[in-house]
Amino acid sequence: MAAQGDLTEDAELFAHLVESTLTNLAHAHPGFRATGWLPADAHTLLDAADELTADNSEDMDDIALTIVASALTFLNFLDENRLWTGTEENLIHCIEDLIHFVEPQPPVVLPEDIALPAVDEKDELRALSSLPLIASLVALVDWVGKGAAVTSTKVPKPASIPGLADALGVDLDLDSEGFPRARRIRSMRDVPEMLTYWETAEEIGLITVNSTRAVRGPNAELIADRTTRALPLIRAAVTEFVRSQLVSTQHHPLDLTQLTDVVVTQVILAGMTSEPPVADSEDAPSGDEQSLLDAFVYDRLDRLVEQKWLTKDDAYRVPAALQPAVLRAVQLAGAETEYALSDMVDSHVTLRISLEGTHIPVWRRVRLDASLPLSALHDIIQSAFGWEDCHLHEFSAGPAYSGGRSFRMKTSRTATS
């Protein structure tokens, strides 16, 4: 823990900035307490900072950032050394407001924020029909033909998996990420990419499956039609397929796949706006803040790009003609996720994670699900501090070095909470 008075290596400059800030706030708000700010005090400081940045000068931007950062460090110092005399709620409010100025977060995009472009039906049909998905569904319907035997779980029998995989262009030796499959294929359910095609076909009526056989469904012929009569069905096919890519199949909401669902969804929604998210170059080196979570997000986005309903050049974009189907998929996925989460116990904990041996107090406060596994907490700590996952660390029960049960993993520094 930092000692009182040891706030920064340049203590004189820091003291001047803080003294000036506190003096101005006292003038603006009679009754102002330096150790017990109100949210209005933080707002006043940020209004002044906004006036500086309105000058559109890089120097003024730097000055505003320095002033706000020094105030944030001061509040952290008060909290770290138990000198804060205000309420915990006001402290959190003020710190979060100042952090938002110092490290602004991108705005959250909601489905209702998307204004769909006017798209000609023929153009939409042409764009949807050109997706690899549609060719795969046509191939699946042809493979089923007059009927195919299925297991009790309503998927093709193991002996027929190679033939269907060949029709769909699925490599049974490698998974969707190009790695050898982790386990022997005993059922089509061991090949997620095949299962997704199968379930999509069943959902939109291309096939009908009972306890023993799969046969062509009522919409089987229409999937190969390229007139606008088939547009609702083909749009539904894309919607169902995309929805399946956005909803994790894992049971725990804090599984790594589910942790990235919201990030991937935000990229897709932003890709339908006038300011699509910038796509990092594959050749660019990973930054200090690159984490396992970040890598997993990019891997998922790359798979969506391979499916061709998401494009990637300088930014991630959803082509205009595909946006109606994709937006509907996002809406359905969001409703499904919300329903699943509503069934879970709403139990959360707030952690304050601080570093020892720093010149200024460095800490993060995060609110987490109480059932969060340590492996996921590890990734969250990495992301919160911008670490590189390159050094041993451990979680332990009880005070540090007390001999309680410990859990060792890798991270770049040791965090205490």
C-alpha positions in Angstrom: 0.0 0.0 0.0 1.3 3.5 -0.8 2.2 5.6 2.1 0.4 8.9 2.7 2.1 11.7 0.8 3.8 9.3 -1.7 1.3 10.1 -4.4 3.5 10.6 -7.4 7.1 10.8 -8.5 6.5 14.5 -9.3 4.9 15.4 -6.0 5.2 19.1 -6.4 3.3 19.3 -9.7 0.7 16.8 -8.5 0.2 18.9 -5.3 -0.3 22.0 -7.4 -2.8 20.4 -9.7 -4.8 19.0 -6.8 -4.7 22.2 -4.8 -5.9 24.2 -7.8 -8.7 21.7 -8.5 -9.9 21.6 -4.9 -9.8 25.4 -4.6 -11.9 25.9 -7.8 -14.4 23.3 -6.6 -14.7 25.1 -3.2 -15.4 28.3 -5.0 -18.0 26.7 -7.2 -19.8 24.8 -4.4 -19.9 26.4 -0.9 -19.7 23.6 1.6 -17.4 21.5 -0.6 -15.4 18.9 1.3 -12.1 17.8 -0.2 -12.4 14.4 1.4 -16.1 13.9 0.7 -17.0 14.9 -2.8 -20.5 14.8 -4.2 -21.4 13.7 -7.7 -22.0 17.4 -8.6 -18.4 18.2 -7.7 -17.1 15.6 -10.3 -19.6 17.0 -12.8 -18.3 20.5 -12.3 -14.7 19.4 -12.8 -15.7 17.5 -16.0 -17.6 20.4 -17.4 -14.5 22.5 -17.0 -12.4 19.8 -18.7 -14.9 19.7 -21.6 -14.5 23.5 -22.0 -10.8 23.0 -22.4 -11.2 20.2 -24.9 -13.7 22.3 -26.9 -10.7 24.4 -27.9 -9.8 21.6 -30.4 -6.1 21.9 -29.4 -4.0 18.9 -28.6 -2.3 20.9 -25.8 -5.7 21.7 -24.2 -6.7 18.1 -24.5 -3.5 17.1 -22.6 -4.1 19.7 -19.9 -7.7 18.6 -19.4 -6.7 14.9 -19.2 -3.9 15.7 -16.7 -6.3 17.7 -14.5 -8.9 15.0 -14.4 -6.3 12.2 -14.0 -4.8 14.0 -11.0 -8.2 14.3 -9.4 -8.8 10.7 -10.0 -5.5 9.8 -8.4 -6.4 12.0 -5.4 -9.7 10.2 -4.9 -8.0 6.8 -5.2 -5.5 7.9 -2.6 -8.2 9.0 -0.2 -9.9 5.6 -0.6 -6.7 3.6 -0.4 -5.6 5.3 2.8 -9.1 5.4 4.4 -9.2 9.2 4.4 -12.5 9.3 2.4 -15.2 10.9 4.6 -18.1 10.8 2.1 -20.4 7.9 1.2 -19.2 4.8 -0.7 -21.9 5.5 -3.3 -20.7 9.0 -3.9 -17.0 7.8 -4.2 -17.9 5.2 -6.8 -20.0 7.7 -8.7 -17.2 10.3 -8.8 -14.5 7.8 -9.7 -16.6 6.2 -12.5 -17.4 9.6 -14.0 -13.7 10.6 -14.0 -12.6 7.2 -15.4 -15.1 7.6 -18.2 -13.3 10.9 -19.2 -9.8 9.4 -18.9 -10.7 6.1 -20.5 -13.9 6.6 -22.5 -15.8 3.5 -23.4 -17.4 3.0 -26.8 -21.2 3.5 -26.7 -23.4 0.4 -26.4 -25.4 -0.2 -29.6 -28.9 -1.7 -29.3 -30.9 -3.4 -32.0 -33.4 -0.6 -31.9 -30.7 1.9 -32.7 -30.2 0.3 -36.2 -31.9 2.0 -39.1 -32.1 -0.6 -41.8 -31.3 0.6 -45.4 -33.9 0.4 -48.1 -32.9 -2.8 -50.0 -34.5 -4.0 -53.3 -36.0 -7.5 -52.8 -34.0 -8.9 -55.7 -30.8 -7.5 -54.4 -31.5 -9.0 -51.0 -32.3 -12.4 -52.5 -29.2 -12.3 -54.5 -27.0 -11.5 -51.6 -28.6 -14.0 -49.2 -28.5 -16.8 -51.8 -24.8 -16.3 -52.5 -23.9 -17.1 -48.9 -22.1 -20.5 -48.4 -24.8 -21.4 -45.9 -27.5 -21.6 -48.6 -25.4 -23.9 -50.8 -24.8 -26.1 -47.8 -28.5 -26.3 -47.0 -29.3 -27.2 -50.6 -26.7 -29.9 -50.4 -28.1 -31.2 -47.1 -31.6 -31.4 -48.6 -30.3 -33.3 -51.6 -28.4 -35.7 -49.2 -31.5 -36.5 -47.2 -33.3 -37.3 -50.4 -36.2 -39.6 -49.8 -35.1 -40.4 -46.3 -32.1 -41.0 -44.0 -32.0 -43.1 -40.8 -31.4 -41.1 -37.6 -30.4 -42.0 -34.0 -32.6 -41.7 -31.0 -31.3 -38.2 -30.6 -32.6 -37.3 -34.1 -29.3 -36.9 -35.9 -27.9 -39.0 -38.7 -26.4 -42.4 -37.7 -22.6 -42.5 -37.3 -22.1 -44.5 -40.4 -23.6 -41.8 -42.6 -21.7 -38.9 -41.1 -18.7 -39.0 -43.6 -21.2 -38.9 -46.5 -23.0 -35.8 -45.1 -19.7 -34.2 -44.2 -18.5 -34.6 -47.7 -21.8 -33.0 -49.1 -21.4 -30.1 -46.7 -17.7 -29.6 -47.2 -16.9 -30.3 -43.6 -13.5 -31.7 -42.7 -13.9 -34.4 -40.1 -10.2 -34.5 -39.3 -10.0 -30.8 -38.3 -12.3 -28.7 -36.3 -13.7 -25.3 -37.4 -10.5 -23.6 -36.2 -8.2 -25.9 -38.2 -7.0 -28.0 -35.2 -7.2 -31.8 -35.0 -10.5 -32.7 -33.3 -10.1 -33.1 -29.6 -12.0 -36.4 -29.4 -13.2 -39.3 -31.6 -16.4 -38.6 -33.5 -19.1 -40.8 -32.1 -22.1 -38.7 -33.1 -22.8 -35.8 -35.3 -23.2 -33.8 -32.1 -19.4 -34.1 -31.8 -19.2 -32.0 -35.0 -20.8 -28.6 -34.1 -20.6 -27.1 -37.6 -22.6 -30.0 -39.1 -25.1 -30.0 -36.2 -25.8 -26.3 -36.9 -26.7 -26.9 -40.5 -28.9 -29.8 -39.5 -30.7 -27.9 -36.8 -31.2 -24.9 -39.1 -32.6 -27.1 -41.8 -35.1 -28.6 -39.3 -36.0 -25.3 -37.8 -37.1 -23.7 -41.1 -38.8 -26.9 -42.5 -36.3 -28.1 -45.0 -36.3 -31.5 -43.3 -38.7 -33.2 -41.0 -37.1 -35.5 -38.3 -38.9 -38.2 -36.3 -37.5 -40.8 -34.0 -36.2 -43.0 -36.8 -35.9 -41.1 -40.0 -35.3 -37.7 -41.6 -37.2 -36.8 -44.7 -37.5 -33.7 -46.9 -39.7 -31.1 -45.2 -42.4 -28.8 -46.7 -39.9 -26.1 -47.7 -37.3 -28.4 -49.2 -38.0 -27.4 -52.8 -38.2 -23.7 -52.1 -34.6 -23.4 -50.7 -33.3 -23.9 -54.3 -35.7 -21.3 -55.8 -34.1 -18.1 -56.8 -37.3 -16.0 -57.3 -38.5 -13.5 -54.7 -41.1 -16.1 -53.7 -38.3 -17.8 -51.8 -37.1 -14.7 -50.1 -38.9 -15.1 -46.8 -37.6 -18.7 -46.4 -34.0 -17.8 -47.4 -34.0 -14.8 -45.1 -35.3 -17.1 -42.3 -32.5 -19.6 -43.0 -29.9 -16.9 -42.6 -31.5 -15.5 -39.5 -31.7 -18.9 -37.8 -28.1 -19.7 -38.8 -26.7 -16.4 -37.6 -28.7 -16.6 -34.3 -27.1 -20.0 -33.6 -23.7 -18.3 -33.9 -24.6 -15.7 -31.3 -26.0 -17.9 -28.6 -23.5 -20.0 -26.6 -24.3 -23.7 -26.1 -22.4 -23.9 -22.8 -24.5 -24.1 -19.6 -22.6 -21.6 -17.5 -23.1 -17.9 -18.4 -19.5 -17.2 -17.5 -18.1 -19.8 -19.9 -15.5 -18.1 -22.1 -17.8 -18.4 -25.1 -20.7 -16.7 -23.3 -18.3 -14.0 -22.0 -17.6 -13.0 -25.6 -21.2 -13.2 -26.8 -21.9 -9.6 -25.9 -18.7 -8.3 -27.4 -19.3 -10.1 -30.7 -22.9 -8.9 -30.8 -21.7 -5.3 -30.3 -19.3 -5.7 -33.2 -22.1 -6.9 -35.4 -24.5 -4.2 -34.4 -21.9 -1.5 -34.9 -21.1 -3.1 -38.3 -24.6 -2.0 -39.3 -24.0 1.7 -38.4 -22.2 4.6 -40.1 -19.3 4.1 -37.7 -18.3 0.4 -38.0 -15.7 -1.0 -35.6 -12.1 -0.9 -36.8 -10.7 -4.3 -37.7 -7.1 -4.8 -36.4 -4.6 -6.0 -39.0 -3.7 -9.7 -38.7 -0.1 -8.7 -39.1 -0.1 -6.2 -36.3 1.6 -7.4 -33.1 -0.6 -8.0 -30.1 -0.8 -5.0 -27.7 -0.2 -5.1 -24.0 -3.9 -5.3 -23.4 -4.4 -8.4 -25.6 -5.8 -11.2 -23.5 -7.2 -14.7 -23.9 -10.6 -13.1 -24.0 -9.6 -10.7 -26.8 -8.1 -13.5 -28.8 -11.2 -15.6 -28.5 -13.3 -12.7 -29.7 -11.2 -12.3 -32.8 -11.3 -16.0 -33.5 -15.1 -15.9 -33.4 -15.2 -12.9 -35.6 -12.9 -14.6 -38.1 -15.3 -17.5 -38.3 -18.2 -15.2 -39.0 -16.2 -13.5 -41.8 -15.5 -16.9 -43.3 -19.3 -17.4 -43.4 -19.4 -14.2 -45.5 -22.3 -12.4 -43.7 -19.8 -10.3 -41.9 -17.0 -8.6 -43.9 -13.6 -7.4 -42.7 -11.4 -4.9 -44.5 -10.5 -1.7 -42.5 -13.6 -2.4 -40.4 -16.2 -5.1 -39.6 -19.3 -4.5 -41.6 -22.6 -6.3 -42.3 -23.5 -5.8 -46.0 -26.6 -3.7 -46.5 -28.6 -6.4 -48.3 -27.9 -8.9 -45.4 -28.8 -6.5 -42.6 -32.6 -7.4 -42.3 -31.8 -11.1 -41.7 -28.8 -10.4 -39.4 -30.6 -7.8 -37.3 -33.5 -10.2 -36.7 -31.0 -12.8 -35.6 -29.4 -10.5 -33.1 -32.9 -9.6 -31.7 -33.7 -13.3 -31.3 -30.4 -14.1 -29.8 -30.7 -11.3 -27.3 -34.2 -12.4 -26.2 -32.9 -16.0 -25.8 -29.9 -14.9 -23.7 -32.1 -12.6 -21.6 -34.5 -15.5 -20.9 -31.7 -17.9 -20.0 -30.1 -15.4 -17.6 -33.5 -14.6 -15.9 -33.7 -18.2 -14.8 -30.4 -17.9 -12.9 -29.9 -16.7 -9.3 -28.9 -13.0 -9.3 -26.0 -13.2 -6.9 -23.1 -10.8 -7.4 -20.0 -9.7 -5.5 -18.0 -6.5 -5.8 -14.2 -6.9 -5.7 -11.6 -4.2 -5.1 -8.3 -5.4 -6.7 -5.3 -3.3 -5.7 -1.6 -3.4 -6.4 1.1 -3.3 -3.8 4.4 -1.4 -4.0 3.2 1.4 -6.5 4.0 5.1 -6.2 0.3 5.9 -6.5 -2.7 3.8 -5.6 -3.6 1.5 -8.5 -6.8 -0.5 -8.2 -9.9 -1.6 -10.0 -13.4 -2.2 -8.7 -15.4 -4.9 -10.5 -18.8 -6.4 -10.0 -19.0 -10.1 -10.8 -21.3 -13.0 -10.6 -20.7 -14.9 -7.4 -20.4 -18.1 -9.2 -17.5 -16.9 -11.4 -14.8 -19.6 -11.6 -11.2 -18.5 -10.9 -10.2 -19.2 -14.5 -12.6 -16.6 -15.7 -11.6 -14.2 -12.9 -8.0 -14.6 -14.0 -9.0 -13.4 -17.5 -11.0 -10.4 -16.1 -8.0 -9.3 -14.0 -5.8 -9.5 -17.0 -8.1 -7.4 -19.0 -8.8 -4.8 -16.2 -5.0 -4.1 -15.8 -3.9 -4.7 -19.4 -1.5 -7.5 -18.6 0.1 -10.1 -20.9 -0.5 -13.5 -19.2 3.2 -14.1 -18.8 4.0 -14.7 -15.1 2.9 -17.1 -12.3 0.4 -16.0 -9.8 -1.9 -17.7 -7.3 -5.3 -17.3 -5.7 -5.4 -18.4 -2.0 -8.0 -18.8 0.7 -7.5 -16.6 3.7 -4.7 -14.0 4.3 -1.7 -14.1 2.0 0.8 -16.9 2.9 -1.5 -18.2 5.6 -1.2 -21.7 4.4 -4.8 -21.8 3.1 -5.7 -23.7 -0.1 -4.0 -22.1 -3.1 -4.8 -22.1 -6.9 -1.9 -21.3 -9.2 -2.2 -19.9 -12.7 -0.3 -17.5 -14.9 -0.5 -13.7 -15.1 1.9 -10.8 -15.4 1.8 -9.5 -11.8 0.4 -10.5 -8.5 -3.0 -9.0 -7.6 -4.3 -8.8 -4.1 -7.9 -8.2 -3.1 
